[in-house]
Amino acid sequence: MNLTQSYDIAIPTRILFGVNRSRELGALLCQRGYRSALICTDQNLVQAGILEGIEGSLRERVVDFRLYDRVKENPDLETVLDAREFAGKQRFDCLIGVGGGGPIDVAKALSVALTHDGDIRDYVAYTSGQRRPIEDKVLPVFAVPTTAGSGAEVSPVAVIVDREIRTKIGFFSESLFPRAAVVDPALARSLPPGPTAGSGLDVLAHAFDAFVSRTATPFSDGLAKVAMQIVFTYLRTAVWQGDDLEARAAMSSASIMALLAIYFAKGGAVHTIGEPLGTICDLPHGYACGIAIPAMMEFLIPVCRSRFAAMLELSRGRGERAPTEAPGAWQCIHEVRTLIRDVRLAEITTVVEKPDLQELSAASAEHLAVDRVPMPVSRDEYRRLYERIFSQDYLLS
């Protein structure tokens, strides 16, 4: 960490955190003068009855709403354009994203699509290059996360897949910060173990990338360390005892802290692998990032020994002193692998049969965050990292 590193801190999102606070959404919108909303979500959440309390709070306050429930697990630009067509000529006061990062990011991107003219790709800031600015006239977005992972509820970025170029792109503007994030840990109680594990490892990936970033600061370090400690302490319980509200609440807090940490530290080491894996192999983002953590840690050993030794102390959660430098670093990697095994993340060879390592390594080498990795990574080195991830003993060592 560079103690003289300059940094700015600004987050306009108001966070309403607490069990059953999603029932306050209608009152929140009413207080702010919003009377018509379009909700972006997915069919699984609708079928699970997750939106019933939210819809009830809107009806109670006479807030009209329409429900767009076609958001995919890895939403693409076509989803955003489909949502725009679904909205038609009806005018909405605001947009509400209910779900994981996908529905919330679709709501953000839709806020641009509904208020800006021309090709939606012109407003993409990350990957393809922004040709037109996103103006402040975007529709306000309110976020109600149902998973603890993406942190999209406190992010000014909408990450969307562009199928034409087979990569994830990002809309960025401070005006895309959600006006409010209503974080209700109770909404995650019905989330199955698999998605809970993937989301939780996404939290760890965010915090890790912030912690090893070239531009980490004392502020981002503090957020990242607490987030990692929470993951090591509570993720197993959240996965296997999903109705444990303490574990769910802890992970919801960690999700917010980890996202802010990576946003302020501008990290991205694990994401240079996780995002190509997710897009090219069509894997859930949290799973793709989580499975990549041990490989990236092994690669970064030469420059991150002391950081990993500090992580080991966090993983133990008892305040005991961990070995320093190399021994502690390797033990930390072992602890991360143990966590991944304990939450039973599937071996990647069981979900991706024939990976195109050449395409994956090329995408990683061209990733926007490649210059944020603490040491240089060549295309050949990325290929070796993928070979390691797809090896039979990857999670066993």
GIURWO-V10040 format. One record per residue. N is the residue number from 1. PSI is psi in whole degrees, 0 to 359 (none if undefined). Layout:
# GIURWO-V10040
n:N psi:PSI
n:N psi:PSI
This chain:
# GIURWO-V10040
n:1 psi:133
n:2 psi:108
n:3 psi:344
n:4 psi:4
n:5 psi:127
n:6 psi:145
n:7 psi:153
n:8 psi:148
n:9 psi:124
n:10 psi:124
n:11 psi:106
n:12 psi:351
n:13 psi:128
n:14 psi:130
n:15 psi:121
n:16 psi:105
n:17 psi:133
n:18 psi:156
n:19 psi:129
n:20 psi:12
n:21 psi:348
n:22 psi:339
n:23 psi:354
n:24 psi:0
n:25 psi:316
n:26 psi:316
n:27 psi:321
n:28 psi:314
n:29 psi:319
n:30 psi:317
n:31 psi:329
n:32 psi:3
n:33 psi:15
n:34 psi:131
n:35 psi:356
n:36 psi:127
n:37 psi:147
n:38 psi:124
n:39 psi:126
n:40 psi:124
n:41 psi:192
n:42 psi:162
n:43 psi:328
n:44 psi:319
n:45 psi:323
n:46 psi:314
n:47 psi:330
n:48 psi:355
n:49 psi:13
n:50 psi:330
n:51 psi:355
n:52 psi:314
n:53 psi:322
n:54 psi:313
n:55 psi:321
n:56 psi:321
n:57 psi:327
n:58 psi:317
n:59 psi:320
n:60 psi:326
n:61 psi:12
n:62 psi:45
n:63 psi:114
n:64 psi:147
n:65 psi:154
n:66 psi:152
n:67 psi:117
n:68 psi:111
n:69 psi:32
n:70 psi:18
n:71 psi:132
n:72 psi:171
n:73 psi:318
n:74 psi:81
n:75 psi:143
n:76 psi:179
n:77 psi:327
n:78 psi:325
n:79 psi:316
n:80 psi:316
n:81 psi:325
n:82 psi:320
n:83 psi:322
n:84 psi:319
n:85 psi:322
n:86 psi:320
n:87 psi:329
n:88 psi:220
n:89 psi:1
n:90 psi:138
n:91 psi:131
n:92 psi:147
n:93 psi:329
n:94 psi:170
n:95 psi:147
n:96 psi:125
n:97 psi:119
n:98 psi:116
n:99 psi:208
n:100 psi:202
n:101 psi:329
n:102 psi:300
n:103 psi:324
n:104 psi:318
n:105 psi:324
n:106 psi:319
n:107 psi:318
n:108 psi:312
n:109 psi:323
n:110 psi:327
n:111 psi:331
n:112 psi:313
n:113 psi:326
n:114 psi:346
n:115 psi:357
n:116 psi:144
n:117 psi:165
n:118 psi:192
n:119 psi:128
n:120 psi:332
n:121 psi:339
n:122 psi:340
n:123 psi:5
n:124 psi:127
n:125 psi:325
n:126 psi:138
n:127 psi:294
n:128 psi:348
n:129 psi:128
n:130 psi:127
n:131 psi:336
n:132 psi:143
n:133 psi:149
n:134 psi:122
n:135 psi:167
n:136 psi:356
n:137 psi:4
n:138 psi:152
n:139 psi:140
n:140 psi:141
n:141 psi:136
n:142 psi:135
n:143 psi:133
n:144 psi:91
n:145 psi:141
n:146 psi:1
n:147 psi:161
n:148 psi:95
n:149 psi:295
n:150 psi:326
n:151 psi:13
n:152 psi:338
n:153 psi:345
n:154 psi:24
n:155 psi:144
n:156 psi:16
n:157 psi:140
n:158 psi:114
n:159 psi:119
n:160 psi:145
n:161 psi:133
n:162 psi:105
n:163 psi:332
n:164 psi:320
n:165 psi:5
n:166 psi:51
n:167 psi:167
n:168 psi:137
n:169 psi:166
n:170 psi:129
n:171 psi:129
n:172 psi:132
n:173 psi:141
n:174 psi:339
n:175 psi:349
n:176 psi:356
n:177 psi:128
n:178 psi:141
n:179 psi:325
n:180 psi:147
n:181 psi:117
n:182 psi:102
n:183 psi:105
n:184 psi:101
n:185 psi:337
n:186 psi:336
n:187 psi:340
n:188 psi:357
n:189 psi:330
n:190 psi:1
n:191 psi:126
n:192 psi:164
n:193 psi:317
n:194 psi:304
n:195 psi:327
n:196 psi:317
n:197 psi:313
n:198 psi:316
n:199 psi:317
n:200 psi:323
n:201 psi:337
n:202 psi:321
n:203 psi:313
n:204 psi:320
n:205 psi:318
n:206 psi:311
n:207 psi:318
n:208 psi:311
n:209 psi:325
n:210 psi:319
n:211 psi:327
n:212 psi:4
n:213 psi:146
n:214 psi:334
n:215 psi:31
n:216 psi:149
n:217 psi:167
n:218 psi:325
n:219 psi:310
n:220 psi:325
n:221 psi:317
n:222 psi:315
n:223 psi:315
n:224 psi:318
n:225 psi:317
n:226 psi:320
n:227 psi:316
n:228 psi:318
n:229 psi:320
n:230 psi:316
n:231 psi:312
n:232 psi:328
n:233 psi:322
n:234 psi:345
n:235 psi:318
n:236 psi:317
n:237 psi:317
n:238 psi:324
n:239 psi:311
n:240 psi:347
n:241 psi:69
n:242 psi:338
n:243 psi:5
n:244 psi:104
n:245 psi:331
n:246 psi:315
n:247 psi:318
n:248 psi:317
n:249 psi:318
n:250 psi:315
n:251 psi:326
n:252 psi:319
n:253 psi:318
n:254 psi:323
n:255 psi:316
n:256 psi:313
n:257 psi:319
n:258 psi:319
n:259 psi:316
n:260 psi:323
n:261 psi:311
n:262 psi:329
n:263 psi:316
n:264 psi:328
n:265 psi:347
n:266 psi:46
n:267 psi:182
n:268 psi:15
n:269 psi:305
n:270 psi:326
n:271 psi:339
n:272 psi:341
n:273 psi:316
n:274 psi:320
n:275 psi:316
n:276 psi:320
n:277 psi:314
n:278 psi:318
n:279 psi:309
n:280 psi:321
n:281 psi:2
n:282 psi:54
n:283 psi:151
n:284 psi:140
n:285 psi:315
n:286 psi:317
n:287 psi:313
n:288 psi:319
n:289 psi:318
n:290 psi:317
n:291 psi:338
n:292 psi:346
n:293 psi:309
n:294 psi:321
n:295 psi:316
n:296 psi:325
n:297 psi:316
n:298 psi:318
n:299 psi:324
n:300 psi:1
n:301 psi:317
n:302 psi:332
n:303 psi:355
n:304 psi:22
n:305 psi:311
n:306 psi:325
n:307 psi:318
n:308 psi:325
n:309 psi:321
n:310 psi:322
n:311 psi:325
n:312 psi:319
n:313 psi:319
n:314 psi:323
n:315 psi:334
n:316 psi:330
n:317 psi:15
n:318 psi:10
n:319 psi:7
n:320 psi:151
n:321 psi:129
n:322 psi:159
n:323 psi:149
n:324 psi:165
n:325 psi:224
n:326 psi:311
n:327 psi:315
n:328 psi:323
n:329 psi:313
n:330 psi:324
n:331 psi:325
n:332 psi:318
n:333 psi:321
n:334 psi:318
n:335 psi:321
n:336 psi:316
n:337 psi:320
n:338 psi:317
n:339 psi:315
n:340 psi:319
n:341 psi:320
n:342 psi:328
n:343 psi:4
n:344 psi:46
n:345 psi:132
n:346 psi:142
n:347 psi:135
n:348 psi:333
n:349 psi:344
n:350 psi:347
n:351 psi:343
n:352 psi:111
n:353 psi:311
n:354 psi:80
n:355 psi:143
n:356 psi:91
n:357 psi:330
n:358 psi:315
n:359 psi:319
n:360 psi:313
n:361 psi:326
n:362 psi:317
n:363 psi:321
n:364 psi:316
n:365 psi:336
n:366 psi:4
n:367 psi:145
n:368 psi:329
n:369 psi:7
n:370 psi:330
n:371 psi:359
n:372 psi:353
n:373 psi:137
n:374 psi:345
n:375 psi:154
n:376 psi:143
n:377 psi:119
n:378 psi:168
n:379 psi:319
n:380 psi:321
n:381 psi:324
n:382 psi:321
n:383 psi:318
n:384 psi:326
n:385 psi:317
n:386 psi:321
n:387 psi:322
n:388 psi:315
n:389 psi:325
n:390 psi:7
n:391 psi:154
n:392 psi:329
n:393 psi:18
n:394 psi:314
n:395 psi:6
n:396 psi:338
n:397 psi:none
